[in-house]
Amino acid sequence: MASKDELNSRPRDWLSNSQVKGLVAMVVGGGSGIGAATAETLAVNGARIVVADRRKEPAETVAEAIRKAGGEAVAVAMDVSAQADIDAGVKATIDAYGQLDILVNSAGVIFPGSLEDCSLDEWRTSFLVNVDGALLLARACLPHLRKSKAASVVNISSLAGGRGYPNGGAYGPSKAALISLTRQMALEWAQDGIRVNVVSPGTIDTPLTRANMRPEIIADREAKIPLGRLGVATELADTVCFLASPAASFVTAQEVCCDGGLSQSLMAQKFYANK
């Protein structure tokens, strides 16, 4: 089985023949984790990147790394719950590159806790960022995506959006709404040639995951994943980039679970127990 380092060191330019070169991609939530890995993968394959994040500093760090590697990238500050921020970010994109072809929305918040303990403010903020923000962002980008011959939107949801999730009182329902919103976008905007898909990650090995999950919990989670390990951010990025690229030109309105089989783990564990 490949190690985390081996997975992260795989060639990143597999999209070269998928015509992402020259396309402009806005990656929101691009200052860290899945968003940063996605921005870097698209850049390696020739796309021009707008790295957007709630705080500009991490976005600029990612953009600078892309530029040092020979790519094109600019950074913008964007809070997807604020229409003014969204409008400014879209304007900065058009000012910098004159077009927008790909939108990757990986912005999101989570307030761990049960439905009983979740405050009304936490509930509303979860939907404001995870659902309302996705809609406001996509609508602001829509006039520019309509002009593209390779327009694509990829939202980042979670396995919690389709399944019960411990301490996911507000998070799961908001991510479920994002999946439904994605399908609605896809159906309404297909006439404009805009594809819209959603990726639902499983447990990904990031510093945030390590900081919030005790080692014994991580070990238990790995035991439940049929592939026997956590995912890495570059694997999620590859999935997102495939859906965003012309390589997936006939794929729209789909939820893709990138989870090592975790969503099927109950059946998998029964199977392996009888091996």
N, C-alpha and C positions, 0 to 999 in steps of 0.2 A: 504494500500500500504506500502511495506517495506521501511524503511528509509535507508539513505546512510550508517549509522553505522551498521544497521542490515544486509544489503547486504554484507558489508565488513567483518562481523564477522561470516559468514557462514563457515561450515567445508570446509577445503581446500584439504582434502585427498581423494576426490571422484574418483581419477584416480588409486587408489591402485590396483584394479583388472584389469587394462588395460596394465600391464606389462611395465610401464615406469621405474620401479625400475632397477637401474643399467645402464640405457641408459645414454649417454652423450649428453647434449644439449648446443649448443652455442646460446646465446641470445644477439644479437647485438642491441645496443640502450638500453641496460639493466640497465643503471644507473638511470633511472627514469621512471615514468608513466607506460604505458602499458608493456614496456619491463621489468621493475623491478617487476611488479606484476606477469608477466609470469614466470620469473626466480624463484621467490619465490614459485609459485604454483607447478611448475615442481619439485623443490627441496623437497617440503613437501611430494610429492608422490614418492620420492626415486631416482629421476634422479640426475646425477652429472652435475654440471652447470659450464659453462664458461660465465662469465658476461663481455661483451665487450661494451665499450663506447668510444666516441671520447676523453674524458678525463678519466684518470684512477681513479681519486679520487671518483667520484660517483659510478663507477663500484666496487671499493673496498669496499665502504660503504654497497652496496647491498650484495656483496659476504660475508662480515663479518657477516651481519645479518643472512644470510643463515647458516653459520658455527655455530653461536651462538645457532641457533635453532636445531642443530644436523645434518645439511645437509653437503654436499660436494660442494665447490665452489672455483673457482679461478677467478681473475680479470685480464683483459688485456685492454690496450689502443688500440683503432682501429678507424681510419678514413677510411670509406669505399670508399672514393674517391682516396685513395692511395694504390696502389697494394702492396707496401712494408709492410704497416701496416696490410693488410689482410693476407699476407703470414706469417708474424710473429705471428699473432693471431691464425692462423690454426696450425702452428708449436707448439705454446704453448699449444694448446688443445691436440694435439697428445702426446707431451712430458708429459703432466700431466696425461692423462687418457688412451692413447693408442688407442683411437677410437673416432668416431663422428657419432651420429645417428640422431640427430635433429638439424636443423638450423632454428632459428626464427630471421627474419630480420625486426626489427622495427626502424631502423635508417632512418632519413629523415630530410629535411629542408623545410621551407616555407618562402616565401617572399611575404607578403600581398601586393596586388596592382592589378590594371587592366592590361590587355594586352597592352594597349596604354602606360601606365606608366612604365611597367616592363623593366628594362634595359637588354641588351643582356647578361651581366655578370650574372645577377640574373636568367635569363632563362637557361643559360648553366649550372650554378651551381645546379639548381633544377634538371635537368636531370642527371648531373654528379653524384649527391648523390642518388637521388631517383630511378634512373633507371640503370645507368652504375654501380653504387656501388653494387646494388642487383645482377647484372650479374657477376661482378668480384668476389664477395663474394661466390656466389653459385658455380661458376666454380672452385674456389680454394678448396672448400669443397668436390667437386664431387668425386675425387678418394677415399676419405674416406667414403662418403655416400654409394658408390657402394659396399663397404665391409660389410655394415650393413644389418641385416635382418629386420630392422624396420625403414628404412630411410624415413625421412620426412622433407620437407621445408615448412615454412609458412611465407609469406610476409605480411607486414602491409601496406595497401593502405589507401583509404579514400572514403567516399561517393562522394567527389569532383572528383574522378576518373571516375565516370559514369554520373555525373549530373553537371549542371552549379553551380558555387560556387561564391558568392560575394567576390570580391577582391582576387580571386584565379587564376589570370592570368597565372602564370607559374606553380603553384602548381597542379591544376586540370589536365592539360595535362600530367604532369610527372607521376601523380598517375594513370592516365588512361593507360599510357604506361607500368607501373608496372603490372597492371592487365593483359594486353596482354602478357607481358613477362612471367608471372606466367603460363599462359596456354601453352605457347610454351615450357617452361621448362618441364611441366607435360607431354606433349605429347612425347617429345624427350627422357625423362629419365624414362618413365614408363617401358621400356624394362629392365631397371636395378632394377626395384622394388622400385623406389624412387617416393614417392607421393609429389606433389607440389600444395599448395592451397594458397589463399589470403583472408585476412579478411579486410573488409572495415568498420571502426568504424564510428558511428555518433558522437554526441557531448558528450564528456566524462568529468565528474566532477573532474578536476585536479587543482592543484594550478595554472598551466599555463593558463588553461581556465578561471579561476576566475580573473587572473591578466590581461587578454586580452579582456574580455567581460564585459561590464558594467552590473550592476544588472538588468536593464530594458531589455537589450538584452537577458540575460539568461532567464528571465521570459517569454519573447516572444518565445524563442526557446523551452522552456518547454511546452508552450501552443501548439506548432506545433507538438510535439512528441506524438503519440497516447497513449503511456504508461504514459505520463504526467510528466516525470522527465528526468534528464540527466542520462547517464550511469555512472558506476564507473569502475575503472581500473580492479578490480578483475573480473568483468563480461566479459570484453574483454579477460583477461587472461584465463578464463575458456574456452572460445570459441577457442582461439589459442591452448590451451593445448589439447582440444578434437581433433582438426585437426592434431596436431603433434603426437598424441598417436596412438597405434595400435587399439584403439577403433574405429578409423575412417579408418580402413584398406582398405576399398573399395571406399574411397572418394579422388578424385584427380581432378585437373584442374578446381576447383570450386572457385567462389567468394562468401563469406558469409558476408552479411551485418549485423553487430551487432549495431543496431541503434534505438531500441525501436519503430520501425515502421516509423521513420522520412522520409525514402525514399518514403513512400506511404502517406505522411501526407496530400497532397491536397485532395485525395479521402477520407481519414479518416475524415478530418474536415467537408467535405460536409455531410458525413454520420452522424456524431454526431450532426450537426446542425439541422437535421431533426428528431432527436430522440424524 
